[in-house]
Amino acid sequence: MEEQWNFALKRGVEHTVARLDQKFVLDAVCEADNNLSSR
């Protein structure tokens, strides 16, 4: 049971990190896009 918990927790953390990375990248892309558009 313990191993299952650790696995689920690890998966959850990885998933959250992946989501944050994705959001960060999208925000950066939008920011760059805005900078290019405003010139």
Helices and strands as residue ranges (DSSP letters): H 2-37
